[in-house]
Amino acid sequence: MGFAGLSYTGVAIAAVVSFMFGAIWYGVLSKPWMAALGTTPEAIQKGGGQTPIVFALTFLAELLMAYVLAGIIGHLGAERVTLMNG
């Protein structure tokens, strides 16, 4: 348990799962996305795409979003967090 009832382990797991979901999602849909954009994988590689910095920033953004969402849910209170209220 962490600050204000937040589970930092839960936040980290949520960020990792979200990052993995995004990787799978864009892996499956990469060809239609590039076709709609009018580009090719070679053009993206030539332009310096997929650098480790992009992946690191994406993961940090996922971590921040999971932390903020956990904080909002924590401040609502357990009795307010229901499927119906969602």
MDTraj code that builds the backbone (N, CA, C; nanometers):
import mdtraj as md
import numpy as np

residues = "MET GLY PHE ALA GLY LEU SER TYR THR GLY VAL ALA ILE ALA ALA VAL VAL SER PHE MET PHE GLY ALA ILE TRP TYR GLY VAL LEU SER LYS PRO TRP MET ALA ALA LEU GLY THR THR PRO GLU ALA ILE GLN LYS GLY GLY GLY GLN THR PRO ILE VAL PHE ALA LEU THR PHE LEU ALA GLU LEU LEU MET ALA TYR VAL LEU ALA GLY ILE ILE GLY HIS LEU GLY ALA GLU ARG VAL THR LEU MET ASN GLY".split()
xyz = np.array([
    [0.0850, -0.1176, 0.0000],
    [0.0000, 0.0000, 0.0000],
    [0.0895, 0.1239, 0.0000],
    [0.0446, 0.2242, -0.0678],
    [0.1230, 0.3449, -0.0771],
    [0.0449, 0.4655, -0.0292],
    [0.0843, 0.5802, -0.0749],
    [0.0231, 0.7071, -0.0394],
    [-0.1258, 0.7070, -0.0722],
    [-0.2081, 0.7466, 0.0214],
    [-0.3535, 0.7600, 0.0049],
    [-0.4183, 0.6322, -0.0448],
    [-0.3655, 0.5189, -0.0033],
    [-0.4244, 0.3920, -0.0420],
    [-0.3844, 0.3440, -0.1801],
    [-0.2945, 0.4145, -0.2477],
    [-0.2506, 0.3727, -0.3804],
    [-0.1578, 0.2536, -0.3697],
    [-0.1742, 0.1615, -0.4591],
    [-0.0829, 0.0479, -0.4680],
    [0.0148, 0.0774, -0.5809],
    [0.1392, 0.1061, -0.5444],
    [0.2389, 0.1375, -0.6467],
    [0.2670, 0.0163, -0.7346],
    [0.2539, -0.1011, -0.6786],
    [0.2703, -0.2227, -0.7587],
    [0.1584, -0.2310, -0.8621],
    [0.0366, -0.2014, -0.8204],
    [-0.0767, -0.2018, -0.9119],
    [-0.0618, -0.0978, -1.0223],
    [-0.0099, 0.0193, -0.9868],
    [0.0128, 0.1243, -1.0856],
    [0.1173, 0.0780, -1.1871],
    [0.2253, 0.0166, -1.1394],
    [0.3296, -0.0318, -1.2291],
    [0.2769, -0.1425, -1.3206],
    [0.1986, -0.2335, -1.2649],
    [0.1413, -0.3419, -1.3458],
    [0.0469, -0.2843, -1.4506],
    [-0.0350, -0.1868, -1.4136],
    [-0.1266, -0.1252, -1.5091],
    [-0.0504, -0.0571, -1.6221],
    [0.0597, 0.0093, -1.5897],
    [0.1400, 0.0753, -1.6927],
    [0.2030, -0.0264, -1.7875],
    [0.2550, -0.1361, -1.7332],
    [0.3168, -0.2391, -1.8165],
    [0.2130, -0.3043, -1.9072],
    [0.0971, -0.3374, -1.8522],
    [-0.0080, -0.4009, -1.9320],
    [-0.0561, -0.3056, -2.0415],
    [-0.0718, -0.1787, -2.0090],
    [-0.1146, -0.0806, -2.1078],
    [-0.0108, -0.0656, -2.2184],
    [0.1160, -0.0642, -2.1822],
    [0.2245, -0.0542, -2.2806],
    [0.2251, -0.1761, -2.3718],
    [0.2069, -0.2951, -2.3125],
    [0.2041, -0.4184, -2.3917],
    [0.0829, -0.4207, -2.4842],
    [-0.0319, -0.3761, -2.4363],
    [-0.1511, -0.3705, -2.5197],
    [-0.1284, -0.2783, -2.6389],
    [-0.0677, -0.1635, -2.6148],
    [-0.0374, -0.0712, -2.7239],
    [0.0594, -0.1313, -2.8245],
    [0.1589, -0.2039, -2.7763],
    [0.2542, -0.2681, -2.8669],
    [0.1849, -0.3716, -2.9547],
    [0.0982, -0.4507, -2.8958],
    [0.0250, -0.5515, -2.9734],
    [-0.0711, -0.4833, -3.0713],
    [-0.1426, -0.3831, -3.0234],
    [-0.2405, -0.3123, -3.1052],
    [-0.1739, -0.2522, -3.2287],
    [-0.0663, -0.1770, -3.2084],
    [-0.0011, -0.1131, -3.3216],
    [0.0804, -0.2115, -3.4044],
    [0.1192, -0.3241, -3.3460],
    [0.1849, -0.4280, -3.4242],
    [0.0892, -0.4924, -3.5221],
    [-0.0326, -0.5187, -3.4766],
    [-0.1342, -0.5806, -3.5620],
    [-0.1827, -0.4816, -3.6679],
    [-0.2002, -0.3573, -3.6297],
    [-0.2569, -0.2580, -3.7205],
    [-0.1527, -0.1709, -3.7900],
    [-0.0272, -0.2099, -3.7880],
    [0.0771, -0.1241, -3.8444],
    [0.0640, -0.1076, -3.9954],
    [0.0321, -0.2151, -4.0656],
    [0.0228, -0.2049, -4.2119],
    [-0.0938, -0.1161, -4.2558],
    [-0.2149, -0.1349, -4.2013],
    [-0.3232, -0.0423, -4.2407],
    [-0.2940, 0.1027, -4.2002],
    [-0.2291, 0.1214, -4.0854],
    [-0.1972, 0.2563, -4.0400],
    [-0.0986, 0.3226, -4.1351],
    [0.0059, 0.2493, -4.1746],
    [0.1039, 0.3062, -4.2670],
    [0.0433, 0.3301, -4.4046],
    [-0.0474, 0.2415, -4.4491],
    [-0.1136, 0.2616, -4.5783],
    [-0.1997, 0.3878, -4.5755],
    [-0.2711, 0.4097, -4.4652],
    [-0.3533, 0.5300, -4.4523],
    [-0.2672, 0.6549, -4.4464],
    [-0.1498, 0.6422, -4.3875],
    [-0.0572, 0.7546, -4.3769],
    [0.0165, 0.7795, -4.5078],
    [0.0193, 0.6764, -4.5937],
    [0.0884, 0.6890, -4.7215],
    [0.2385, 0.6748, -4.7095],
    [0.2822, 0.5893, -4.6187],
    [0.4252, 0.5690, -4.5978],
    [0.4572, 0.4205, -4.5987],
    [0.5846, 0.3886, -4.5881],
    [0.6304, 0.2498, -4.5868],
    [0.7202, 0.2285, -4.4652],
    [0.7410, 0.1030, -4.4241],
    [0.8320, 0.0780, -4.3123],
    [0.9737, 0.1294, -4.3392],
    [1.0163, 0.1222, -4.4637],
    [1.1503, 0.1709, -4.4988],
    [1.1622, 0.3216, -4.4778],
    [1.0569, 0.3940, -4.5144],
    [1.0589, 0.5392, -4.4962],
    [1.0610, 0.5766, -4.3488],
    [0.9899, 0.4998, -4.2670],
    [0.9893, 0.5273, -4.1234],
    [1.1260, 0.4987, -4.0631],
    [1.1890, 0.3871, -4.1023],
    [1.3229, 0.3541, -4.0516],
    [1.4249, 0.4581, -4.0968],
    [1.4132, 0.5045, -4.2211],
    [1.5052, 0.6056, -4.2738],
    [1.4905, 0.7375, -4.1990],
    [1.3672, 0.7672, -4.1576],
    [1.3406, 0.8912, -4.0858],
    [1.3762, 0.8854, -3.9380],
    [1.4290, 0.7722, -3.8912],
    [1.4711, 0.7611, -3.7517],
    [1.3600, 0.7191, -3.6582],
    [1.2604, 0.6461, -3.7073],
    [1.1510, 0.6009, -3.6228],
    [1.1941, 0.4910, -3.5271],
    [1.1145, 0.4665, -3.4275],
    [1.1334, 0.3616, -3.3273],
    [1.2656, 0.3725, -3.2515],
    [1.2933, 0.4881, -3.1993],
    [1.4114, 0.5028, -3.1147],
    [1.3749, 0.4635, -2.9719],
    [1.4724, 0.4202, -2.8938],
    [1.4442, 0.3835, -2.7542],
    [1.3872, 0.4993, -2.6720],
    [1.4192, 0.6213, -2.7082],
    [1.3675, 0.7371, -2.6347],
    [1.2156, 0.7455, -2.6493],
    [1.1644, 0.7167, -2.7692],
    [1.0202, 0.7200, -2.7921],
    [0.9508, 0.6166, -2.7046],
    [1.0075, 0.4964, -2.6972],
    [0.9480, 0.3911, -2.6147],
    [0.9550, 0.4272, -2.4664],
    [1.0661, 0.4854, -2.4230],
    [1.0803, 0.5241, -2.2828],
    [0.9794, 0.6327, -2.2453],
    [0.9637, 0.7327, -2.3316],
    [0.8667, 0.8388, -2.3039],
    [0.7241, 0.7856, -2.3041],
    [0.6965, 0.6921, -2.3943],
    [0.5640, 0.6313, -2.3979],
    [0.5355, 0.5564, -2.2684],
    [0.6336, 0.4801, -2.2202],
    [0.6130, 0.4067, -2.0952],
    [0.5962, 0.5025, -1.9772],
    [0.6735, 0.6100, -1.9734],
    [0.6580, 0.7082, -1.8657],
    [0.5183, 0.7722, -1.8698],
    [0.4671, 0.7978, -1.9898],
    [0.3317, 0.8522, -2.0023],
    [0.2281, 0.7521, -1.9515],
    [0.2470, 0.6241, -1.9833],
    [0.1563, 0.5201, -1.9337],
    [0.1610, 0.5134, -1.7814],
    [0.2794, 0.5249, -1.7255],
    [0.2965, 0.5219, -1.5803],
    [0.2257, 0.6405, -1.5148],
    [0.2406, 0.7582, -1.5731],
    [0.1746, 0.8775, -1.5207],
    [0.0223, 0.8655, -1.5289],
    [-0.0280, 0.8158, -1.6423],
    [-0.1735, 0.7990, -1.6571],
    [-0.2289, 0.6989, -1.5560],
    [-0.1570, 0.5886, -1.5335],
    [-0.2035, 0.4889, -1.4363],
    [-0.2033, 0.5479, -1.2953],
    [-0.1014, 0.6268, -1.2624],
    [-0.0922, 0.6886, -1.1299],
    [-0.2068, 0.7881, -1.1077],
    [-0.2326, 0.8722, -1.2074],
    [-0.3393, 0.9714, -1.1949],
    [-0.4750, 0.9033, -1.1835],
    [-0.4992, 0.8021, -1.2667],
    [-0.6269, 0.7314, -1.2601],
    [-0.6446, 0.6631, -1.1251],
    [-0.5385, 0.6017, -1.0730],
    [-0.5470, 0.5383, -0.9412],
    [-0.5752, 0.6429, -0.8328],
    [-0.5151, 0.7603, -0.8445],
    [-0.5396, 0.8668, -0.7481],
    [-0.6820, 0.9168, -0.7521],
    [-0.7356, 0.9330, -0.8721],
    [-0.8745, 0.9783, -0.8862],
    [-0.9692, 0.8751, -0.8277],
    [-0.9479, 0.7489, -0.8613],
    [-1.0327, 0.6433, -0.8084],
    [-1.0206, 0.6355, -0.6567],
    [-0.8994, 0.6528, -0.6050],
    [-0.8789, 0.6494, -0.4603],
    [-0.9499, 0.7622, -0.3882],
    [-0.9556, 0.8795, -0.4491],
    [-1.0227, 0.9933, -0.3862],
    [-1.1744, 0.9843, -0.3954],
    [-1.2252, 0.9074, -0.4901],
    [-1.3704, 0.8899, -0.4989],
    [-1.4245, 0.8096, -0.3819],
    [-1.3445, 0.7155, -0.3353],
    [-1.3882, 0.6300, -0.2262],
    [-1.4390, 0.4973, -0.2789],
    [-1.4249, 0.3942, -0.1988],
    [-1.4595, 0.2585, -0.2407],
    [-1.6073, 0.2436, -0.2724],
    [-1.6925, 0.3138, -0.1992],
    [-1.8368, 0.2993, -0.2224],
    [-1.8817, 0.3667, -0.3522],
    [-1.8028, 0.4574, -0.4063],
    [-1.8392, 0.5283, -0.5296],
    [-1.7858, 0.4604, -0.6554],
    [-1.6917, 0.3675, -0.6393],
    [-1.6305, 0.3023, -0.7540],
    [-1.7073, 0.1721, -0.7819],
    [-1.8042, 0.1840, -0.8706],
    [-1.8854, 0.0687, -0.9081],
    [-1.8947, 0.0637, -1.0608],
    [-1.9388, -0.0486, -1.1111],
    [-1.9575, -0.0615, -1.2547],
    [-2.0646, 0.0357, -1.3037],
    [-2.1686, 0.0525, -1.2264],
    [-2.2768, 0.1429, -1.2647],
    [-2.2295, 0.2887, -1.2686],
    [-2.1489, 0.3308, -1.1721],
    [-2.0976, 0.4689, -1.1713],
    [-1.9925, 0.4895, -1.2795],
    [-1.9273, 0.3817, -1.3215],
    [-1.8256, 0.3928, -1.4254],
    [-1.8858, 0.4326, -1.5568],
])
top = md.Topology()
chain = top.add_chain()
for i, resn in enumerate(residues, 1):
    res = top.add_residue(resn, chain, resSeq=i)
    for name in ("N", "CA", "C"):
        top.add_atom(name, md.element.get_by_symbol(name[0]), res)
traj = md.Trajectory(xyz[None], top)
